[in-house]
Amino acid sequence: MQATLTRLLGAATLVGTLATTSLLAGCGNDDAESRSIKVGTMSGPESEVMEVAVQIAKERYDLEVEIVEFTDYVSPNAALADGSLDANAFQHEPYLQSMVEDRGYELAVAGHTFVYPIGAYSEKHDSIEALPDGAIIALPNDPTNGGRAMILMHNAGLITLDDHENLEATPVNVVENPHDFQFREIEAAQLPRVLPDVDLAFINNTFAQPAGLHLDDALLKEGPESPYVNIIAVREGDQDREEIEQLVSAYQSEEVAAKAQELFDGGAVPGWE
């Protein structure tokens, strides 16, 4: 009887030990999961820049960061808002604010990345002065980047806007168009493809550089005073989340700045310095 009781107690102890081990293992898995985040970027060189930040986040903070690539400017915020992402890094603050106002997203800025100046390129003309009357000008079809193009043209004296401080100006806001320019609003990623078919195209450096376009060749371009510094966006309330702070710190590093310099050849200006 004593031997049987001993065996039963031993079995119970073993079951308890296994249960405790399983519980601890479960806690370990939860902890590991909490140390993993997903960040959205634009496919191409911006993702390559983020890959350096991913390496630094792993080395310095043991933080696992998964990159999710996109090819349009709408989906990354939708994915962030619905919880599919923990952060994204592809947009400037005016664009984020326009999405917040238009769609009711509860998103916020966690940190700055780079200024990627927008430029106006042409394969048909060597200067702005050479643009003919009736020239076809292609613009990004998202509100803020289209606004950047319109403001650049206003400042260059090509057109007159009803409000040159309106960051979301569109062709509707043109009150004087002495050269009868024809505007075509096109998805930003497609602008390099239509460049041969238009007289002038305003292309974000994100898409210009992979297409072999150099900012020095732009007939018009933003200067370093541009307010359009790109950001790392998160859901409202996540700005102080440890993993997000570590991602921002990893991104705002000399290594990431050096990679951007290599890839964009001076077309990416650190916005955190």
Residue, then its C-alpha position, 0 to 999 in steps of 0.5 A: m500500500q505504501a509503495t502504491l501511495t508513493r507511486l501515486l504521489g510521484a505521478a502527481t508531482l510529475v504532472g504538476t511539474l509538467a503543468t508548471t513547465s508548460l505554463l512557463a513555456g507558454c509565458g515564454n512564448d507570449d514574451a517572445e511574441s511581444r518582442s516581435i513587431k511588424v512595420g510597413t514600408m514602400s517596396g524598393p530602397e525604403s525597405e532596404v533602408m528599413e532592413v538596416a534598422v531591423q538588424i540594429a533592433k535585433e542586435r541592440y534590443d533583441l527585437e524582431v521586426e518583420i517588414v511588410e512591403f507595399t506599392d501604394y500609399v493607401s494600404p499601409n495606413a489601413a493595415l496599421a489602423d486595423g492592427s495588421l501592422d504595429a507601425n509604418a514608415f512611408q509618409h510625411e506628417p501632412y499626408l498622415q494628417s489628411m488620412v486621419e481627417d478623411r478616414g478617422y484613423e487614430l494614428a500618431v507620429a512616433g518619430h522622424t525618418f527622412v525628407y525625400p524631396i519631390g522633383a519635376y523630371s522631363e525626358k523631352h525638355d532641358s529646362i522649365e523655360a522650355l516647356p511649351d504652352g499646353a504641356i502635359i504635366a503629371l502629378p501624384n494623385d494623393p492629396t499632399n504629394g499633389g499639393r507639393a507639386m502644385i506649390l512648387m509650380h506656384n513658387a516657380g511662377l508657372i501657375t497661380l494658386d488661390d492659396h499657396e499655403n494649401l498643402e493639399a492644393t490640386p489643379v482645381n485651385v489654379v486661378e491663373n494658368p497662362h501657359d494652359f498646362q494640362f494636368r494629369e493626376i496619376e498614382a505616384a508609383q506609376l509616374p516614372r512609367v508615364l514620364p516618356d509620354v508627358d512633358l513633365a512629371f513630379i516624382n517622389n524620390t522614393f520612386a525616382q531613384p529606382a527608375g534611374l532618376h537623380l534629384d540633380d537632374a530635376l528641373l524643379k525640386e524641393g529644398p532642405e527647408s521642406p516641411y515634408v519630413n517622413i515619419i514612423a507612424v503608429r496607432e494612437g497610444d503606442q508612441d511610448r510602447e517600448e518596442i516602438e521606441q526601440l524601432v525609432s532608436a534603431y532607425q535614427s542611427e548612423e548606420v541607417a543614415a549611411k545606407a540611405q545616403e548610399l541608396f538615394d545618393g543625397g536624395a534622403v536627408p535625415g529628419w531627426e538631426 
